Amino acid sequence: PEKKVKLLRAAIAAHSKYQREAASGKGVDRHLMGLRLCLQAGESHGLFQEPVFGKSASFLLSTSGLFAGDNFVGTGFGAMYPDGYGINYLAGGKTLKFGVESKFESKVTSTREFGEFLAQALRDMRNAVEQTLPEDQRKVAAKL
């Protein structure tokens, strides 16, 4: 579990860094969106016609983090595509909440199954972290 926890902590640090950069306007997607919004009505630019640009803005897993999660009861965040998922998450002091959305008519997605797998992944992470803690710091009560 030590190796898994080390990798988990590195992933958390990287995610936090990217989140801070994006929030301060340093995310490349924000710059590209700004350039696109600067175009006049009917105006176009080759960059936005490139297939790779279209792919870079197509997310089957679309996520959004919200802050001050202790005060929210529930939220929503929609899937961008019929075969995708929309996920929002709220992290508070002792709270971690997720909202999972997929299109009801989709034959390839299941909000229920995704939620079950997400809950199991969170339990697995909690168990790995707890195994690296001293005995008296283990087993924080959680509702999953």
N, C-alpha and C positions, 0 to 999 in steps of 0.2 A: 504493500500500500504506500510506502514512502515515495516510490518513483511516481506513482499515479498522483499523489498529493502534490509533489513537486511540479509535475506537469500542469495540474489544475491551477496551482498558484501562479504559474507563468502565464497561463491562458487568461486568468482573471486580471493580471497586471496588464497584459497586452490589450484586452478588451477595454479596461478602464482608461488606458492611454488613448486609444482610438476614439473612445466616447468623449473624452475631454477635448481632443483635437477637433472633432466634428462640432462639438458645442461651441467652440470658439471660432468657427468659420474656417477651419483648416482641413475639413474633409473635402476631397476632390469632387465628390458628387455635388456638394454645395456650389463649388465654382462652376462646374459644368451646367448646373441648373441656372445659375446666374447668367452665364453666357447665352444660354438658350432664351431666357426671359428678355434679354437685351435686343433680340431680333425684333424687327418691325413686323407688323401684320403682313403676311404673305411672303416675307423674306425667309431665306433658307441658307444653310451653310453645310458644306460637304461633310464636316465632322459628324453632324447629327444624322446623316444618311448612311453612315458606315454601319455594316452589320455588327461589328464588334461593339459599337456604341449602343445599339439596341440590346445586345446581349448583356452589356454591363449594367443595364437598368432593368433587367428582367430577373426578378427574384421569386422563386417558388416558395422560399421561406422568407417572408417579410416580417421584420421584427421592429419593435419600438420599446425603448426603456422609458419608464416614467419615474419620477422622483417623489419623495415624501409619501411612500407607500403605506405608512401606518394609518393614514387618514382616508384612504380609498376603500370602498366596499367592493366595487367591481368596475371593470373597464371593458373596452372593446377595441379591436384593431383588425381591419378586414384583410382577407387574402387578396393579392393583386391579380391572381389568375385562377381560372376554374379548377386547375389541378394543383393548387398551392395552398399554403397556410398563412394566416396572419396571427402573429404571436406578440402580445405585449407582456411586459414584466414590470413588477413594482418591487423595489428593494427598500425596506425600511429597517429600523434598528433591530427588530427581532421578527421581521415579517418578510416573506418572499411569496409573491402572488403572481400567477400567470393567467392570462386570458388566451384561449386557443380558438381560432375560427377557421373553418373551411366551408366550401360551398356545398350545400345540402345535396345538390343534383350531381356532384362529382362521383364518378365510379372508382376513383383511385385514391381519394382522401377519406380520412375518418377522424373527426375531431375527438371522439371518445378514445380511439386507439392511440392517437398522438398524445393525448393527455395522460393515458396510462403509461406509455413509454417514457414520457417526460418525468412523471412522478417516480418511476423506477430508477431512472438515471439520477435523479436528485437523491433518492435513498442510497443508491450505490456510492455517490460522492460523499454523502454524510457519513456512511459507514467507513469509508476509506480514511476520511479525515479523523473520525473518532478513534480509529485504531492507532493513529500516530500521536494521540494526546495522552497525557497522564490519566490514570484511572479515575481520579476525582473530577476530571473535566469532561468526561464522556456522557453520552445520553442526554442531549438537550431535547426536551419535549417538542414534538413536531406533529402537525396535522397534515398528512399527505393523502 
